[in-house]
Amino acid sequence: ILIVEDEALAGMELRETLEKFGYRVPEVLKRGEDVPESIVVHKPDLILMDIRLKGFQDGIETAYMVGGEFDVPFIFLSAYSDDETLSRALETRAYGYLVKPFDEKTLRTTLELALRRSREYREREEDDWYKKALSRFPRPVLLTDAYGRINFANEAAKNTLPGGPDGRVGTAIHMFFNETSA
């Protein structure tokens, strides 16, 4: 877990707490401008980022950059919970927002939820690689779940099946076939 915190004492305490939880903390950064290089070098699973930072970009601006260039989840840390700060934070893809001061239990819970959500998102992305390939296939393709309900229809299938642009996702596949008598 990478920590971005400009207050030395707060960063040191946070590092000690995370290490006590069993996490590896490669470094504590004070400026948002240093985050990209640290991501490349350390490949963190998560970033804890203070919103008010030294340097020319704050934590929210850094989060925009991280979200656009890297696939690393982050949790904001801030002593501020005013409407403007919260509104700016909500425009990012933050996995959490902790208002200082926070206790260890709240920190650990937020970390575990963010890491789990990130892991599930990555697994879902890896599992969906075939859907990306099938979506470009020129012939109709339907995928079903174990109960025969359509859970994927490529563009060709959506254009072929009756039922509009949703391609009848959720419909039992047998509904599209007429039984012929022998």
Secondary structure, 3 states (H helix, E strand, C coil): CEEECCCHHHHHHHHHHHHHHCCCCCCEECEHHHHHHHHHHHCCCCEEEECCCECCCCHHHHHHHHHHHCCCCEEEEECCCCHHHHHHHHCCCCCEEEECCCCHHHHHHHHHHHHHHHHHHHHHHHHCHHHHHHHCCCCCCEEECCCCEEEEECHHHHHHCCCCCCCCCCCEHHHHCCCCCC
